Amino acid sequence: MQIMKSCPFPSLILELGVNGVLAEIRKAVKKSVGLKKARQLVETAKESIGVKYGLASAKLKLELMLEN
């Protein structure tokens, strides 16, 4: 859920990179976080077509939906 809140789009995940994704997950999870899962998420983001335009409004809409 932390990833959905902080970087819900592939382009944002790619900006963070593996270490950034790990840091975001660690903000919400007390247990150890697998490097393998973070790498998998970044690799999947590389292959995704994702949203290329309207990121700010799409992120705001998603944040509002997650709050409810």
C-alpha positions, 0 to 999 in steps of 0.5 A, spaced: 500 500 500 505 504 501 508 504 494 501 505 491 501 511 495 508 514 494 509 512 487 503 509 483 506 509 476 511 505 473 515 512 471 515 514 479 518 507 480 523 507 475 525 514 478 526 511 485 530 505 483 531 499 487 534 502 493 528 508 493 523 502 492 526 499 498 526 505 502 518 507 501 516 499 503 520 500 509 516 506 511 510 502 512 513 495 514 517 493 520 519 486 518 525 485 513 523 487 506 526 483 500 531 486 495 528 481 490 521 483 490 523 491 490 528 489 484 522 485 481 517 491 481 522 495 478 523 490 472 516 490 471 515 498 471 521 498 466 516 493 461 510 497 463 507 502 458 504 506 464 501 513 464 505 518 460 501 524 461 497 527 466 501 524 472 499 529 477 492 529 476 492 521 476 496 521 482 491 526 486 485 522 484 488 515 486 490 518 493 483 520 494 481 514 492 486 510 497 484 515 503 476 512 502 
